[in-house]
Amino acid sequence: METKKPYYAVIFTSTLTNNVGGYSEMAQRIADLAKIQPGYIDFESARDEIGISISYWESLEAIANWKANTEHLLAQEKGIKDFYSYYKVRICLVEREYEFKR
């Protein structure tokens, strides 16, 4: 990911309840919806015992607009009601990055 720095990362860490029917579909829909939002850069995620999803954004304003998106708000409510036993959101400024790739 070659991106103008600095930019922002929203790190969403979660654990799921046992009620996960429909979760994968909702998570995919929200990831797809995020990709078309102004200021969106990229998305990465992994899930095992805990889930870690990181979305990357050009600005704090872009993050606030995404958080206020109607469909995203409905997914957040559904997640709190049915899917998550725990979650934490961290918003971080990315000032530099490096990577290794074989």
HUWOJO-V82272 format. One record per residue. RES is the residue in one small letter. PHI is phi in degrees with one decimal (none if undefined). BURIAL is + if it has 16 or more other ideal C-beta (glycine too) atoms within 10 Angstrom, else -. Layout:
((RES PHI BURIAL) (RES PHI BURIAL))
//
This chain:
((m none -) (e -97.3 -) (t -134.1 -) (k -63.5 -) (k -104.7 -) (p -77.9 -) (y -142.8 +) (y -117.9 +) (a -118.8 +) (v -106.2 +) (i -102.9 -) (f -112.4 +) (t -109.5 -) (s -149.7 +) (t -123.4 -) (l -98.9 +) (t -78.6 -) (n -81.6 -) (n -95.2 -) (v -111.2 -) (g -60.3 -) (g 91.2 -) (y -64.1 +) (s -59.0 -) (e -65.2 -) (m -65.0 +) (a -61.0 +) (q -66.2 -) (r -61.5 -) (i -67.7 +) (a -62.0 -) (d -64.4 -) (l -66.0 -) (a -59.0 +) (k -60.4 -) (i -101.0 -) (q -81.8 -) (p -58.7 -) (g 89.8 +) (y -69.7 +) (i -114.5 +) (d -165.9 -) (f -150.8 -) (e -138.9 -) (s -155.0 -) (a -151.1 -) (r -141.4 -) (d -139.3 -) (e -69.1 -) (i -122.3 -) (g -104.5 +) (i -130.2 -) (s -121.5 +) (i -126.0 +) (s -110.7 +) (y -114.9 +) (w -137.3 +) (e -72.4 +) (s -155.9 -) (l -65.5 -) (e -62.8 -) (a -62.0 +) (i -63.9 +) (a -62.7 -) (n -65.0 +) (w -65.0 +) (k -60.3 -) (a -87.9 -) (n -58.9 -) (t -57.2 -) (e -67.2 -) (h -65.3 +) (l -60.9 -) (l -64.4 -) (a -65.5 +) (q -61.6 -) (e -61.1 -) (k -63.2 -) (g -61.7 +) (i -66.2 -) (k -70.1 -) (d -120.8 -) (f -97.2 +) (y -100.6 +) (s -93.7 -) (y -162.7 -) (y -154.0 +) (k -141.8 -) (v -118.0 -) (r -124.0 -) (i -115.7 -) (c -126.8 -) (l -88.8 -) (v -97.4 +) (e -99.0 -) (r -154.8 -) (e -152.5 -) (y -151.8 -) (e -151.7 -) (f -122.6 -) (k -144.6 -) (r -94.5 -))
//
